[in-house]
Amino acid sequence: MISEVYDALISAGAPEDKARKAAETLANADNRFSRIDGAVLKLESKLDGAVLKLESELVLVKWMAGFGIALNVAILTRLFLH
């Protein structure tokens, strides 16, 4: 329970049981946001790993494409220049 919220509600004239329930609900809402933050951090780390894997695979694809282009240029050069 958040005691500051409870005290503020009591001083505003709210009944004690309702003030206590409202303060407890606000405290639980804060806990839910903490759990969401943890889940977001976990998801972010998984995404970072996936991005690194894709980047490394992209480097391989670039090398393969470059090799294929170089091989085609070599074949075409040999066909037309000899």
Backbone as a ProteinNet text record, in pm:
[ID]
protein_1_A
[PRIMARY]
MISEVYDALISAGAPEDKARKAAETLANADNRFSRIDGAVLKLESKLDGAVLKLESELVLVKWMAGFGIALNVAILTRLFLH
[TERTIARY]
84.2	0	88.8	45.2	117.1	58.5	137.7	85.3	54.1	129.7	104	-32.7	-65.5	-195.2	-306.1	-284.2	-382.3	-407.8	-299.9	-313.7	-385.5	-354.8	-418.4	-567.6	-603.4	-744.9	-821.1	-758.4	-822.1	-841.9	-738.6	-749.9	-850.2	-874.7	-973	-1115.2	-1126.5	-1258.7	-1311.4	-1227.6	-1271.4	-1282.3	-1375.1	-1384.1	-1256.4	-1223.1	-1095.8	-1082.8	-1189.6	-1180.7	-1160.6	-1226.2	-1210.2	-1072.2	-1022.2	-889	-783	-796.8	-701.7	-705.1	-825.4	-839.6	-780.5	-803.7	-749.7	-597.1	-540.5	-394.5	-333	-398.9	-348.1	-356.1	-464.7	-479.7	-371.6	-340.6	-232.6	-97.8	-74.4	52.4	62.4	-48.4	-48.1	-29.2	-84.9	-67.4	79.5	149.3	292.4	369.1	329.5	393.9	371.9	252.3	224.8	316.5	339.3	429.4	572.3	613.2	747.1	760.4	656.8	660.1	663.5	589.3	589.1	727	791.6	927.2	1023.1	1011.1	1096.6	1073.2	946.4	914.2	966.5	959.1	1009.1	1161.2	1230.6	1376.2	1414.7	1339.5	1365.9	1344.4	1235	1205.9	1311.6	1357.5	1460.3	1590.1	1627.3	1750.4	1736.1	1616.9	1594.4	1602.3	1543.8	1547.4	1689.9	1768.9	1908.1	1983	1959.5	2023.4	1980.4	1851.7	1801.2	1858.7	1870.4	1926	2072.9	2148.6	2289.5	2302.5	2215.4	2219	2187.4	2085.4	2049.7	2161.3	2226.1	2336.6	2450.2	2482	2590.8	2552.3	2426.4	2382.2	2380.6	2349.6	2348.7	2489.6	2588.9	2727.2	2761.1	2719.7	2744.7	2675.2	2551.1	2477	2544.8	2596	2666.7	2790.9	2866.8	2986.4	2949.2	2842.1	2799.1	2756	2682.2	2639	2759.7	2852.8	2973.7	3054.1	3065.8	3139	3067.2	2934	2857.4	2872.8	2869.3	2888.1	3028.9	3128.5	3267.1	3284.8	3224.7	3235.4	3167.4	3051.4	2983.3	3065	3124.9	3209.1	3329.1	3387.4	3503.1	3461.7	3348.6	3300.4	3270.3	3199.1	3166.5	3292.3	3388.1	3514.7	3586.5	3589.1	3656.8	3580.9	3449.4	3372.8	3395.2	3393.4	3397	3536	3634.2	3767.5	3860.1	3820	3906.6	3845.6
-118.1	0	124.5	225.7	352.5	442.6	465.2	537.4	683.8	744.8	884.7	898.7	805.5	809.6	785.5	689.7	659.8	783.2	847.4	967.5	1079.6	1096.3	1201.6	1174.1	1052	1017.8	1035.8	998	1016.2	1165.1	1246.2	1390.4	1456.2	1393.4	1447.8	1408.8	1320.3	1284.7	1150.8	1069.9	938.3	844.3	749.3	650.6	567.3	521.7	452.9	326.8	246.9	122.1	148.8	250	284.1	344.1	423.9	482.8	373.6	278	166.2	84.1	51.9	-27.3	45.8	177.6	255.5	259.9	277	281.3	145.8	36.4	-97.3	-123.2	-77.9	-95.4	-19.9	100.6	177.2	108.5	51.3	-19.1	-141.3	-213.2	-330	-289.2	-176	-127.8	-99.3	-45.7	-19.6	-150.3	-253.7	-384.8	-441.8	-420.4	-469.8	-402.6	-273.2	-203.6	-255.5	-292	-347.8	-480.3	-563.2	-691.6	-669.5	-569.9	-538.9	-491.1	-408.3	-361.8	-479.2	-574.5	-693.3	-773.4	-787.9	-862.9	-791.3	-659.3	-582.3	-596.6	-592.6	-610.1	-748.6	-849	-985.7	-997	-938.3	-939.9	-863.5	-752.5	-671.9	-750.7	-827.6	-905.7	-1016.2	-1077.7	-1178.7	-1117.2	-998.8	-932.2	-892.5	-848.5	-814.6	-936.1	-1051.6	-1174.9	-1211.3	-1195.5	-1228.2	-1132.9	-1006.4	-907.9	-938.7	-975.1	-1010.3	-1131.7	-1230.1	-1349	-1311.6	-1228.1	-1186.3	-1105.7	-1020.6	-941.7	-1032.1	-1134.8	-1224.5	-1304.5	-1346	-1417.9	-1326.3	-1199.9	-1104.4	-1084.5	-1085.8	-1074.3	-1191.8	-1311.9	-1430.4	-1418.4	-1372.3	-1357	-1253.8	-1146.4	-1045.5	-1104.7	-1184.9	-1247.5	-1346	-1420.2	-1515.8	-1443.7	-1334	-1257.3	-1197.1	-1145.1	-1087.7	-1191.9	-1311.7	-1419	-1459.8	-1468.4	-1504.2	-1401.5	-1273.9	-1167.3	-1173.7	-1192.4	-1200.4	-1320.1	-1432.4	-1551.1	-1527.7	-1462.8	-1431.8	-1336.2	-1235.7	-1142.1	-1215.5	-1305.7	-1382.5	-1470	-1535	-1620.4	-1536.8	-1424.8	-1337.9	-1278.9	-1241.8	-1188.6	-1292.2	-1416.3	-1523.7	-1552.8	-1547.9	-1577.6	-1474.2	-1345.8	-1242.4	-1192	-1217.1	-1166.7	-1271.7	-1397.3	-1501.1	-1565.3
0	0	0	-70.4	-75	33.7	138.2	254.8	223.3	132.3	97.3	30.9	-56.8	-124	-21.9	65.4	169.6	255.7	301.6	385.2	310.6	182.4	104	86.6	65.3	49.9	180.8	291.6	422.7	450.7	422.4	448.3	352.6	236.8	143.2	181.7	280.6	329.4	281.8	222.2	177.3	297.3	292.9	401.1	409.3	529	551.8	467.4	459.5	383.1	233	180.9	39.4	12.1	104.9	89.6	90.6	180.2	187.9	59	11	-111.5	-232.1	-241.1	-352.7	-347.4	-229.4	-215.1	-249.9	-208.6	-242.5	-392.5	-454.8	-599.4	-675.7	-632.8	-697.5	-680	-562.8	-539.6	-631.1	-648.3	-737.2	-882.9	-920.9	-1058.4	-1086	-987.5	-1003	-1021.3	-949.7	-964.4	-1103.8	-1159.3	-1294.3	-1395.3	-1379.8	-1471.9	-1458.5	-1339	-1319.7	-1393	-1387	-1457.9	-1608.8	-1656	-1799.1	-1842.7	-1760.4	-1792.7	-1804.9	-1713.9	-1719.4	-1846.2	-1884.2	-2005.7	-2129.5	-2130.1	-2244.1	-2255.1	-2144.2	-2146.7	-2197.1	-2155.6	-2200.3	-2351.1	-2399.3	-2542.6	-2620.8	-2565	-2631.4	-2647.5	-2545.4	-2555.9	-2660	-2669.1	-2772.1	-2910.8	-2926.9	-3056.8	-3095.4	-2997.3	-3026	-3079.1	-3017.7	-3063.6	-3204.4	-3233.6	-3367	-3471.1	-3437.5	-3530.8	-3559.8	-3457.2	-3478.7	-3570.3	-3550.9	-3636	-3780.8	-3799.9	-3936	-4001.1	-3923.7	-3979.4	-4025.1	-3946.7	-3986.2	-4110.3	-4120.4	-4239.2	-4361.5	-4341.2	-4451.7	-4507.7	-4421.2	-4467.9	-4558.8	-4519.1	-4601.2	-4736.8	-4738.1	-4863.8	-4953.4	-4895.5	-4975.8	-5039.8	-4964.2	-5019.4	-5130.9	-5110.9	-5213	-5340.4	-5325.8	-5442.5	-5514	-5438	-5499.2	-5574.4	-5514.6	-5581.8	-5709.9	-5705.2	-5824.1	-5934.9	-5899.8	-5999.3	-6058	-5973.3	-6021.4	-6114.2	-6080.9	-6164.9	-6299.9	-6299.6	-6426	-6511.9	-6450.3	-6525.2	-6584.1	-6508	-6559.9	-6678	-6667.7	-6776.9	-6901.2	-6882.1	-6996.4	-7058.7	-6979	-7031.2	-7114.9	-7065.7	-7139.7	-7270.5	-7268.4	-7390.2	-7498	-7459.4	-7560.8	-7595	-7513.5	-7543.6	-7601.5	-7602.7	-7660.8	-7778.8
[MASK]
++++++++++++++++++++++++++++++++++++++++++++++++++++++++++++++++++++++++++++++++++

